[in-house]
Amino acid sequence: MRASQQVIRVDLKPPNLGVSGWNALLPTRQAQPSLQQDIEADYLIVGAGFAGLSAARRLRQLDRQATIVMLEAQEIGQGPAARNSGFMIDLPHALASGGYAGDGARDLRDIRMNRAAIAFAADAAASWSFVDEAFNPLGKINAAASRGGIEHNETYARHLDRLNEPCELLDAKAMRDISGGDYYQAGLHTPGTVILQPALYIRSFADALVHQENCRLYENSAVKFLCRKQDRWCLQTGRGSVTAPRVILAVNGLIETFGFYRRRLMHVNLYASMTRELSDTEVSELGGESCWAFTPSDPLGSTLRRINASGGHRLLIRNRCTYEGSLRLPKNRLDSIARDHDRTFRARFPMLSKVSMEYRWSGRLCLSRNNVAAIGKLDQGLYSACCQNGLGISRGTIAGIVTAEMASDRQMDSLIPDYQAQPLPTKLFPEPFMTIGARTVLKVKEWKAGKEL
């Protein structure tokens, strides 16, 4: 049934577990007020993550006179965008593959789209004077701890060479000089990835937008109901409503709670832990470089970052992946994940045996079986900018740009000329087979990742 034929009740508050260290390290921010009245706008954007904020900025570029309203269910910096590991990746990064590479022609198109998204974000960072910590063109390293991981890197390097993309294989000594430890035996450096402090980036982006003319943000304003009123959409929150002829739903996997793409999206949770601030003595004992970013050579391995900015010297580790089709998490999930994170951390940094984790948290991502986004027109004046397939920053930015251009009828002036309309996400298998199968596949892949996890 089309959305225009019914009133849809929306539940936008699946739980996030734990406090994101990225947001906790930043100064207290004054949130924008919640929506307390009935208003109208030319454009309404639901969700103020990477996709929603990018859509708002693109609409401002395309239509300076238009009034734009954004609704965010939480405070900026508390949602999934600020729980991200902070990699804005330019290269092929197919999480479902054994080593990120995909089809050559599609990979080239994805690279061009990812770089268009990076250019858009870089322009925002420069125009609005983001600090370097928020947006850092540092590049990343695929870190390998095992023979299998090294082979993944070598295969990926050959694929990048065929695509004429620069990369550099690193040996064990180079990895030790960077990380300070002996755990990693090899690495693959790729220079085009931008590293974000995701909470700082999101907060800076949102705060810059609200200073633009005709652009308003309401926080702590979860949508409760969605309906069509003649040629306009009306979205109601707890204490107000917004009526607009054009609406962009930039809510990633939560698009299902609006009644769209049901049984077509896979909901996965990832988990991260961040250390307390390292003392001067611990920084000396660790050695290595003061800022680096590792993705795993195996997609189901551990992501690590070392930071030296807000909050001092710290390390972050992200691993473990669980399938949660219901969008709900058991409250004790972080307890079991914590043991895995601590074991992983000790193996990599035995010289930091007395360093504890200060923050632990979960973060949601959304995938489709056929690795396509949920981007496009849902109904007259209603658009989706969802399903980022594990690359929340670059693909979320792309989704925001593309849907803004669709909603404004300015696709001829697209910043993403390589974007092509995609098929629908493939339907999921019936339950309980989908959940059993997905969880089994993840466990097997984590087991195969071995030392990379």
N, C-alpha and C positions, 0 to 999 in steps of 0.2 A: 504493500500500500504506500502510495506517495505521501510525503509528509504533509502536503497541502490538504489532505483529506481527513486529518485527525489532529487531535491535540496529543503531543508526545510528552510523557512524563520522563524527566531526565534525572539520573543519579550520577553526579560527577565527583563523588568523594570516596573512591577506594583508598585504603590507607597507605601512607608512606611510613616505613619503619625507620626509626632512628633519626638523628639530626645530621644533616649534611655538613661535613666539616668546611666545605667551600663557603657556605653561607655563614656559618658560625664564626669564622675567622674575621669577617668584615664588621665594620662599625654598624651600630644600630641604624636602621633606615626608617624614615617616616613613610609609612604606607599611604597610598592614595585612598580616599574614602570609599566605602562600599556604596553601591547603588541604592538610593533611598527614595526614588521618585520615578514617574513614568516619563520617558524622554523619547525623542526621535533622532535619527541619524541617517546619513546617506549610505554609510557602510557600518556594519557591526562585525567585529571579529571576536570569536569566542576562543579564549586561550591566549596567554601571553608568554609562550615559550619561544623557541627559535622560529617556528613557522609563523605564529601569530604576530610577533614583533616585526619580522621581515615583511609580512603582508602589509602591516600598517605603514611601514616606511615606504614601501613601493607604491602604495596608494597615494601617499603624500607627494611622491615624485610625479605621478600620473595625473593627479587631479587636486590642485592646490586649494580649490575652493570647497571641496567636499568635507563634510563633517564625518569624522571617524571615531567610533566608540569601541573600546576593548573591554571585555569582561574577563576577569581572572578569578578562578574559584578560591585561590589561596592568596597569600602575599607573594609578591615577586621574590624569587630566590628560594622558595620552599618546595616548588614542584619538581617534576622529573628533569626539566632542563638544567637546573642548578645541582642535580644529583649525577650529572654526566661526568665522565672522566676527562672531558675537555679536549678531545682530538677532533679538529676540523680537517678531515682527510681529503686529499685531492685525488688519490690514486684508487684503482679498483680495490675493494675491500669487502668481498662477498663472504659474509660470515658462515653461510651454509657450505662453502667450498672447503676443501682440505687445506688450501693455502692462499686464499683471497682472490686468486686470478679467476677470470671468467672467459667469455668469448672475446676475441681480439677486437672486433668491430664495435661491440657493445661497450667494451672497456674504454675505448678511445672516446666514445660519445659520453660515457659517464665522467671521464676525466675532464672533458670540456665543460660539462655541467657543473661539476664540483668546483672547478676553478672560477667559473662565473659566480658561484655562490661565495667563494672566498673573496673575490674582488668586490662584491657587494658589501660583505661584512667589513673588509679592509677600508672601504670608502666611508662606511659609517663610523668606524673606529677613528679614522683620521679627521672626519668632519666634526665629530663630537668630542675629540680630544680624549679618547680612552687612554688610561695609563697602560704601560707596556705589559703589566701583569695580566690585564684583561684579554689582550690580543697579542700573542707573541709568535712571529713566524720562525719558530725554532726548528721545525722538522721533527721527525720521529725515527725511532729505531725499532725494528722487529728483532726482539731478543730471543736467542736460542740457547737452551741449556742441554740439549740432547742431540744425538746423531740424527734423529728424526726431525728435530727442529731445524738443524743446520740444512738438511735436505729440503725442507719446506722453503727456507730462505733462498737457497741456490736455485730452486725451481722458479720461485717468484722473481728473482733477479733476472733469470733468462727471459721470462715473460716480459718484464719491464724493458729489457734490452730490445726485444722485438718491437716494442711500442715506442722505441727511441726516448724512453724516460730515464733520467739520470738516477743512479743509485750507487751505493758503495758498500761492499761486503767488509765487515770488520772481524778481526780475529779476537782470540781470548784476551790478549794483552790490551787491545783497544777497549774492549768491554770493561775490563778491570779498571782501566784508567778513567773511564766515564762513571761507572757505578760504584767503585770502591770495593767491590767484592769479587770473589772467584767463581760465582755460581754460573754465570753465563759464558758460554764457550765461543759464541759468535754472534754477529748482529748484521742487520741490513739497514743502512741509513738511507732514508728518502727525504729530500730537503723541502718538499712543497707543503707539508702539513703545518697548519697553524695550531698552536697550543693555547687554549683559553683557561683562565680561571672562570669556570662557567657561571658561577653565581655573580661574580663581579661584572662579567660581560652582560648577562641578562639584566641585572639591576641598572647598569650604566645605559643600556639601550632603552629600557623602559623609561627611566628618568629623563633621558634626552627627548623621547617622543612626546611626553606630556608637556614639554615646553614649546612644542610646535603648535601653531595656530590651528584651531578646529580639530584637535586630537585629544581625546579624553580616555583615561584609564580608570576603571573601577576595580579595586581589589576586594578579596573576600566576598565575591559576588557570583556564587555558583548558579548556573541556570537550572531552573526547576521544571519549566514547561516551554515547549516550542509549538507554535501553531501558525497557520497562514490566515491573514486577514485581507481578503481581496488581493491587491497586488503587492502586499507587504508582509513581512514576517514579524511576529511578535514573540520575543523571548522574555520570559518572566523569571526574576530572581526571587529571593525571599521577601524583599521589600520594595521592589520596583520592576520596571520593564523597559525594554528598548524595542522600538518599532523601526524597521529599516527595510528598504526594497532589496538590499543585497547583503547577504550574510556569509561569512567565511567561518567554517568550523575547523579550528586549528587545534584539535584536542588529541591527536595521535590515536592510540588504541581506544580511547574513550568514545570515539565516533559510534561505536556499537550501542552505547547507552542512549544515543539519539535515534536509534532505530535503523541505522545504515550499516552495510557491510557485515551484517550478522552472520556468524559462522564462517567468516572468511579471513579473520585476523587471528594471529597467534600472539598471546600475551606472555611475555617473559620478564622475569625480574633478575637483575644483576645486583651485586653486593660489593660494598667498598668499606675499607677501614683506613683511617688516617692517624698517624702517630701524634703524640704530644710533641711540643717543640723540642728539638735536640739542643743539648747544652753545647757550649764551645768545645768541651772535651770530647763529646760524642761526635761532633762534626769532624774533629781532627782524627778520631779513631776510624771513622767511616772513610774519609778521604774522597777521592773522585771529584767530579764536577758538581757544582752547586745547583744546577738545574738541568734536568733531562726528562725524557718521556719515552717509555718503552711500551710498545704493543707486543703481544706474544706472537711467536712464529706460527704457532698453532692457534686457530681462532678461539678454541676453548681454554686457552692458557691464561696466564695472569698478566694483567696490565699493571704497570708500575710508573709512578712519577715521583721525582724529587723536586720540591719547590723551595724557594728562598725568597719570600715576599711577605705578604700579610700573614702574620702568625709565625714568622721566622722559618728556620730550616725544619722541614718535615718530609716524611715519606708517605705515599699513598699506595695501597694495593687493592686491586679489583679482580676478584675471580668468583667462581661459582655462578651457576645459571639455573633457574628453576622455571618450569612452565606452570602458569597459573591461569587457566582458562576462565575462571570465575572473577578475575581481577582482584581477588582477595588474598591476603597473606596471613598465615597463623602468627600470632603475636610473639611466639617464642622462636621464630625462624632465625633471627639474628644470633641467638645463642649458639646454635649449631654451626652457623657460618663463621662465627668468631673463632672457634677452635681451628677451622681450616685456614683462616687468614693468619692466625698467629703462627701456625706450623709453617706456612709458606714464607712468612716474613723471617722467621728464625733461620730457615734454610738458606735464605739469600743474604742475610745480614747477621751472622753469628756474633760479630763484634758489638752489636747493639742489643745484647740479651736483656738488658735492664730497661729497654725502651718499651713503653706500653702504648696501646691505642687509645686515643682520646675520643675519637668519633667513629661510629659505625652506622651505616645506613643502607637502605635498599633504593633501587631506582627502576622504573618500568621502561620497557621498550616494546615495540610492536613490529611484527614481521608478517610477511605473507608467504605462502608456500611457493609461489612462483616469483618471489623477489620483486614484485611491482608495488608501486605506491597506491594509496587510495586518494588520488587527486582528480578533481573534476567537478562537473556540474551534477548536482543531485536532484535538483528541481529548479523551477524558474526562480532565479535570484539567490539560490542556495548552493554553496560550494564546499567541497571537502579539501583540506590540506593535511592529509594524515598518512599514517603508516610509513615510517622512516627507515624500516628494515635495518635497524642497528646503527645507522649513521645519523644520529639525531641532529648534529649541528649542520653539516653540509646539506643533507637531504631535507632537513626541516627548513633550512633557508631557501632551498630550491622550491619546496612546496609553497612557501609563503609568497615568493615572487610570482610563481606561475599562476596561483589562484587569484592574486591581486590583479594580474593582467587579464585573466578571464573575466573577473567580476567587473572590471572597468572597460571591457571591450577594447583593450589596447594591445592585443596579442601581436599585432604587426610590429610593435616597438619592443618586442620581448628582449629582456636581458639574458634569457635562456633559450637561444635559438635552436639548440640541439634537443630541447624537450619534445618528446613525441607522446601523443595520447597512448595510454597503455591499456591492456585488457583489465578486466576486473581481477582482484585477487582471487585465486583459486579457492573453491569451497573446501572447508576442513572435513575430515572424516567424522562420522557420527561418534557421539560419546557412548560409552566410556573409552572407545578405541583411540580417539584422538589424544586424550590426556595420557593414557597408558603408553601409546606409541611415542609421543613427544618426550615424555619423561625418560623412557627407555633409551631413546636415541641420545639425549643429552648425557645420560649417565655413561653410556658407552663411549661417546666422544670425549668426555672428561677423563675417563680411564685411559683412552688411547693417547691423550695429551701428555700423560706421564709427568716427567720433570718440568714440562712447560707450565703445568698447573701448580 
